[in-house]
Amino acid sequence: MNNMKLTVSAAPHITGKDSSRSIMLDVIIAMIPALIAAGVIFGLRAVILTAVTVAACVVFEYLWNKALKKEQTVGDLSAVVTGMLLAFNMPSTMPYWMAIVGAAFAIIMVKQLFGGIGYNFVNPAITARIILATSFAGSMTNFVHPTQTIDAIAAATPLAANAAGAFAEGGAPYLQMFLGTTGGVLGETSALALLIGFVYLLIKKVISPVIPVTYVATVAVLAVVFGQDPLVHILGGGLLLGAIFMATDYVTSPYTVKGKIVFGLGLGLITMMIRVFGTMTEGVSYAILLMNLFVPYINQLTRQKPLGAPKKVKEAK
């Protein structure tokens, strides 16, 4: 009895089987259907590009920790998730060296400089995607249609084709957008593959459905209000990829239910403002980046008051 050792720590005294590694592993598993779809639709180069980006993210994280003599964190698989998400935001024609530049920015500038996993205030993959789109606009918009057609409209993303009026007479190709046989970046084209991953994450209770559902619903409602086809906006761009895998990031999204709803509404509003009134056909990345910046304030305004906490008394003037 005298030899018994007690573990003394601060509250809360709650333990669980989930860890950063197990959560990231579930996210990786959920993204595999989209990766398989990208390989089938865009060919082997899509898989190689993803492998290069993932390897670059892992190497940069390893070298950063090694150089600063920090504990190695590559084992938590967060760098792998960042690499896959970054690759999913690039077209299959993206030069490998540009993908490596994006990986360096995501891991070093956005993640590690702020303290590593759990401390970055914006999503690394989203931020790197925006930097690449700004720096290498031509390469980031060099979309190849699965049929390898040379027709400009056919090679464009469904959102770009819709903005150009290509769907005015014949109607939008909903089945193609659902399956993913359209132009676009690796991870956004197949709604079917993304929804399979979404269901897996819900079953494993890795994410809450509040943000994705609120986000998508807001986009759909605003599309109708603006006289747009809601299915084109839902299936034809990066909405599902962003809503399922990037807007739900633990670190850069609100932790309260009310906050998640506000977050999703803000995402939908900004996305549609950019798509309808902006010069870009896509707005998901910018919407997530902007709303990431408001997350601390959303958490503060929507968090539950402690039970029995005294009310603030206004000082008499």
Solvent accessible surface area in square Angstrom, and as a share of the most:
residue,aa,sasa,rsa
1,M,195,0.87
2,N,153,0.78
3,N,140,0.72
4,M,122,0.55
5,K,190,0.80
6,L,141,0.70
7,T,132,0.77
8,V,139,0.80
9,S,70,0.45
10,A,89,0.69
11,A,77,0.60
12,P,107,0.67
13,H,138,0.62
14,I,144,0.73
15,T,136,0.79
16,G,67,0.65
17,K,195,0.83
18,D,101,0.52
19,S,56,0.36
20,S,58,0.37
21,R,127,0.46
22,S,39,0.25
23,I,34,0.17
24,M,33,0.15
25,L,82,0.41
26,D,20,0.10
27,V,19,0.11
28,I,24,0.12
29,I,67,0.34
30,A,2,0.01
31,M,0,0.00
32,I,69,0.35
33,P,33,0.21
34,A,4,0.03
35,L,36,0.18
36,I,106,0.54
37,A,17,0.13
38,A,1,0.00
39,G,19,0.18
40,V,120,0.69
41,I,23,0.12
42,F,24,0.10
43,G,30,0.29
44,L,129,0.64
45,R,83,0.30
46,A,0,0.00
47,V,57,0.33
48,I,70,0.35
49,L,0,0.00
50,T,5,0.03
51,A,58,0.45
52,V,39,0.22
53,T,0,0.00
54,V,25,0.14
55,A,53,0.41
56,A,11,0.08
57,C,0,0.00
58,V,43,0.25
59,V,75,0.43
60,F,46,0.19
61,E,0,0.00
62,Y,91,0.35
63,L,94,0.47
64,W,47,0.16
65,N,1,0.01
66,K,126,0.54
67,A,78,0.60
68,L,91,0.45
69,K,189,0.80
70,K,83,0.35
71,E,148,0.66
72,Q,68,0.30
73,T,45,0.26
74,V,39,0.22
75,G,41,0.39
76,D,23,0.12
77,L,29,0.14
78,S,7,0.05
79,A,0,0.00
80,V,29,0.16
81,V,13,0.07
82,T,12,0.07
83,G,0,0.00
84,M,9,0.04
85,L,8,0.04
86,L,0,0.00
87,A,0,0.00
88,F,0,0.00
89,N,10,0.05
90,M,0,0.00
91,P,1,0.01
92,S,9,0.06
93,T,40,0.24
94,M,0,0.00
95,P,38,0.24
96,Y,75,0.28
97,W,144,0.51
98,M,22,0.10
99,A,0,0.00
100,I,68,0.34
101,V,66,0.38
102,G,1,0.01
103,A,0,0.00
104,A,25,0.19
105,F,53,0.22
106,A,0,0.00
107,I,0,0.00
108,I,45,0.23
109,M,91,0.41
110,V,6,0.04
111,K,6,0.03
112,Q,9,0.04
113,L,94,0.47
114,F,97,0.40
115,G,41,0.39
116,G,5,0.05
117,I,55,0.28
118,G,40,0.39
119,Y,154,0.59
120,N,8,0.04
121,F,95,0.40
122,V,10,0.05
123,N,6,0.03
124,P,13,0.08
125,A,1,0.01
126,I,1,0.00
127,T,19,0.11
128,A,0,0.00
129,R,39,0.14
130,I,16,0.08
131,I,64,0.32
132,L,1,0.00
133,A,22,0.17
134,T,102,0.59
135,S,69,0.45
136,F,48,0.20
137,A,57,0.44
138,G,57,0.55
139,S,26,0.17
140,M,3,0.01
141,T,88,0.51
142,N,77,0.39
143,F,44,0.19
144,V,39,0.22
145,H,25,0.11
146,P,30,0.19
147,T,99,0.58
148,Q,122,0.54
149,T,48,0.28
150,I,175,0.89
151,D,76,0.39
152,A,83,0.64
153,I,77,0.39
154,A,38,0.30
155,A,22,0.17
156,A,27,0.21
157,T,13,0.08
158,P,8,0.05
159,L,10,0.05
160,A,30,0.23
161,A,5,0.04
162,N,37,0.19
163,A,77,0.60
164,A,67,0.52
165,G,41,0.40
166,A,44,0.34
167,F,36,0.15
168,A,86,0.66
169,E,172,0.77
170,G,76,0.73
171,G,42,0.40
172,A,14,0.11
173,P,41,0.26
174,Y,89,0.34
175,L,122,0.60
176,Q,85,0.38
177,M,0,0.00
178,F,68,0.28
179,L,79,0.39
180,G,0,0.00
181,T,55,0.32
182,T,10,0.06
183,G,1,0.01
184,G,1,0.01
185,V,8,0.05
186,L,3,0.01
187,G,2,0.02
188,E,20,0.09
189,T,7,0.04
190,S,8,0.05
191,A,2,0.02
192,L,73,0.36
193,A,7,0.05
194,L,1,0.00
195,L,63,0.31
196,I,88,0.45
197,G,0,0.00
198,F,28,0.12
199,V,79,0.45
200,Y,58,0.22
201,L,1,0.01
202,L,57,0.28
203,I,125,0.64
204,K,101,0.43
205,K,177,0.75
206,V,10,0.06
207,I,19,0.10
208,S,41,0.26
209,P,60,0.38
210,V,36,0.21
211,I,4,0.02
212,P,5,0.03
213,V,87,0.50
214,T,21,0.12
215,Y,0,0.00
216,V,29,0.16
217,A,47,0.37
218,T,18,0.10
219,V,0,0.00
220,A,23,0.18
221,V,90,0.52
222,L,31,0.16
223,A,0,0.00
224,V,98,0.56
225,V,101,0.58
226,F,60,0.25
227,G,70,0.67
228,Q,62,0.27
229,D,45,0.23
230,P,39,0.24
231,L,81,0.40
232,V,1,0.00
233,H,7,0.03
234,I,28,0.14
235,L,23,0.12
236,G,5,0.05
237,G,3,0.03
238,G,7,0.07
239,L,0,0.00
240,L,14,0.07
241,L,2,0.01
242,G,0,0.00
243,A,0,0.00
244,I,3,0.01
245,F,12,0.05
246,M,3,0.01
247,A,0,0.00
248,T,13,0.08
249,D,35,0.18
250,Y,118,0.45
251,V,54,0.31
252,T,2,0.01
253,S,8,0.05
254,P,2,0.01
255,Y,141,0.53
256,T,21,0.12
257,V,94,0.54
258,K,141,0.60
259,G,0,0.00
260,K,36,0.15
261,I,74,0.38
262,V,70,0.40
263,F,0,0.00
264,G,0,0.00
265,L,89,0.44
266,G,15,0.14
267,L,0,0.00
268,G,0,0.00
269,L,88,0.44
270,I,36,0.18
271,T,0,0.00
272,M,0,0.00
273,M,69,0.31
274,I,28,0.14
275,R,22,0.08
276,V,42,0.24
277,F,136,0.57
278,G,37,0.36
279,T,144,0.84
280,M,82,0.37
281,T,49,0.29
282,E,35,0.16
283,G,1,0.01
284,V,5,0.03
285,S,6,0.04
286,Y,57,0.22
287,A,0,0.00
288,I,0,0.00
289,L,37,0.19
290,L,78,0.39
291,M,15,0.07
292,N,2,0.01
293,L,80,0.40
294,F,110,0.46
295,V,8,0.05
296,P,79,0.49
297,Y,136,0.52
298,I,14,0.07
299,N,21,0.11
300,Q,112,0.50
301,L,150,0.75
302,T,29,0.17
303,R,142,0.52
304,Q,169,0.75
305,K,173,0.73
306,P,101,0.64
307,L,189,0.94
308,G,75,0.72
309,A,46,0.36
310,P,126,0.79
311,K,185,0.79
312,K,202,0.86
313,V,135,0.77
314,K,193,0.82
315,E,159,0.72
316,A,105,0.81
317,K,250,1.06
